Structure formats: structure tokens, C-alpha cells
């Protein structure tokens, strides 16, 4: 069975990745969300959660046995070593689930949504990288309106991510999200036709 073309979808916070993924989903394109897989892996009873608690201590869990996400975010945001330890637990397990999902598909192509694609080690799994791009100030405004946070807070998050320039340099395809949602949807539909054609030629 022919392997589907794997398109890595990425972009900075507030760029519109989720909207783009929803547009592809409406076109019946299989979507794999790395963040969603990570959430599934840390549910009670999952081996990854047991390993996280053993690594970071029982205080990383709530009284109900759930991962204390706020505490975990604080630890990895302020400690690069802790961030690397968490990634070492989760990323191999996420990769296994992604590979199993891709192997089960019979479509021409699929979209793999990875917000921190360039910061993590998934590039070798991809055939193409699709970046959702937006002007920085518009990006900041959208996140402020969406999350009710300050300009400074969003700027701090952006500073922790790969720069817009590096993201664009790595892109095979770019979706410009500086206009309205209708323009973005039309651009997705055009890319869909392109990917169907490329997927039909994929023999990997």
C-alpha cells in the first residue's frame, strides 16, 4: 500500500493553525494533531503519566491523579533541563502513535499539526512543511483578543518560539493569514488540489 504524503502544518501562536486544520478536515483530509496525542498520553492510567510522576515527583499530579498542567508548564518554561526530560518521555511515544496512524491511512495525503515542528525532531517524518504566516503585530493582537492576555505576555511567548524568519525559511509552502478567513479558506482549497496531485505521485 502506498504511503500517504505527510504535510507538517506549523506556525507561531495565534497564526491560525487550528483554523487551517479545520479547513483541511472539511475537505476530508486526515488530520493528526501532535498536541492532542500528547494530551491522550498523559491521561490517568497511561504509562507516560506514571513515568512523568516518577521523574518529576508526585507533586506534579493533582489530588485526582491528573497531570497538574499549570505546574508542569511552569517547570518546563523556567527550566530547560526539565523541558528536555519531559520531551524525552513524550516524544518517542507521540512518534509511535503518529507512525501507526499514518500506516493505517489510505488517503493521498494527511496533515500532521505540530505547533513546535522546528523546535522538535519530527522533520524527517515529513514530505513537506506548510507554514501559516501572519504579521507579528497582527499575531499579537489576535492572541490578546483570544486569550485576554497582555501584549507583553504574548511577546514573551513569541520570543520563546522559533522566529518567523526561520519558520519561513524552512517552509515548502506558505499560507498567508494576514487577510480574512475567506481568503485563507480559498488558499487551503488550492493547496488541497496540489497535495492531491503530489500524493498521487508519492511512491514512498
N, C-alpha and C positions, 0 to 999 in steps of 0.2 A: 504493500500500500504506500502511495506517495505521501511524503511528509508535507504538511501544510507550510506555507510561507509564514514565518513568525515576525510580526511587526512589533517592535518595542515602542510603546507610547509613553512619552515623558514630557516634563515641563515643570517650571517652578511653581511654588504655591500661588493659587489664585489664577493660574494661566488658563484654566478651562478644561483640564484633562478629563474630568468626570463627564462634562457635557459632551465632549468629543467621543468618549467611550459609549455614552448613551446613543449618540447618533449612529455609530457603527453597529450597536446592538439592534437598533431599529431596522438595520439592513440585514439582520440575521447573521452577523459576523460573530463567531465565538469570542468571548472576552474572558481573559484570565487576569484577575486583579491580585497582584502580589500582596498588597496590604490586607485584603480580605483573607487570603491564605494565612497570613501571619496572625490575624485575629483568631482564626479557627484553631491554629496550633497552640494557642495559649489558653484554651478553654479548660476548665477543670476536668481531670481525667486524662488529658493529653500528656504524653511523655515529655514534651518540650517544657510544659509548665512545671513539672516535677524537677526537671534539670535546672530551670531558672531559679526555683526556690532553693535548690541545693547550692547553687552558685552565689546567689545574692543574699541568701538568708530568708527565714520565714517572714520577716517583716515586710517583704516585697509583696505579700499576699494580704488580701482583706480578711476580715473575720469570717466571711462566707467562703473563703478559699479561692476567690477570683484574683487575677493579677491586678495589683494596685497600679493602674496605668499612669496616674499622675506622679506617683513616687518613682516609677520606673523611668518616665520621661525626664524627670528632674535629674536622676542619677546619670543617665546617658548623655544628657545635654551638657552637664557640667564636668563629665569625666570621660575622656576619650578611651581609657582602658576599659571601663565598664561598657561603653558602647561597643567596643570590639568583642568583648566577651559575649554580649547578648547576640550580636550578629553571628558569632561562631556557632551559637546554639541554633538560631532560627534559619539562617540562610541555606545550609545544606538540606534541611527538611522542606523548606519552601521550594527549592530547586527540584527535589524529588517529585513533589506534587505537580509542579509545572510540567515536568517532562512526561509524567503519566497522563496528564490532561491532553497535552499535545499529541501523544501517541494514540489517544483514543479518537481523535478527530478525523473526519472525512471531508473537511472543507478545503477550499483553495488556500485560504489564509486565516490567521487568527491574530487578535490584538492582545499583547501582553502589557498590561498597565503597570509601570514601575516608576513611581514618582522620583526616586533617587537612583535612577538607572546608571548614571555616570559615576555615582559615588559608590556603587556596589558592583559585584562581579558577575553580571548577567549578560554582558555584551556578546560573549561567544555563543550564546543560545539564539541570537537574533540574526535575521536576514537583513533587516532594515531598521533604522531608528527614525521614528516620527516625533518631532518636537512641536508642541503647541507653544507659540511665541506671542508675547504681549509686551508692550512698552512698560518699563519698570514702574512709572508713576501710576499708570492705569491699573497695573497689577496690585500695587499697594492699596489704592483706593477700593478696589473690589474686595480685597481681603478685609479691610477695615469695615466696610459695609456689611459683609457677610458674617464676620465673627464678632463685631462690636469691640475691636481692639484698637490700640493706638498706632499711629504712623511709626513710632519708634519700635514698637513690638514687631510689626511686620518687617521693618528694615533689618532688625536683628535676625529674624528667621532667614531672610534672603541672604544675609551675609554668611550664614552657615551652609548655604547650598552652593552647588557649582554655579559659576557666573553664567549669565545669559550668553555671553560671547562664546564660552567653551561649549555650552549646550548646542548652540547653533553650528559651531564648527564640527561637531560630531554627527549632525543630522544628515540623513539621506533625504528626508522630506520635511517640510515645514508647513504648519498650518498657522496662518496669521489670524490672531484673535483680537485684533485691535478695532474691529468693526462690530456690526450687530450679529446676533445669533444666527440670523437667516443666511448671512454671508458665510459664516463658519459651516453651517449645515451643507450649503452648496459645495464648499471646498471638500468636505468629507465625502460627499457623493462622487465627486470627480476622482478623488483618491481611491475610493472603493472600486471603480472601474479599472483603474491602473493596477491595483493589487490583485484583482481577479485575473487579469491577464498575466501578471507576473507569477501568480500562484499556479496558473495552468501550465507554465513552463518549468516549474520547480521540480527537480528530479532528485533532490537530496534524500 
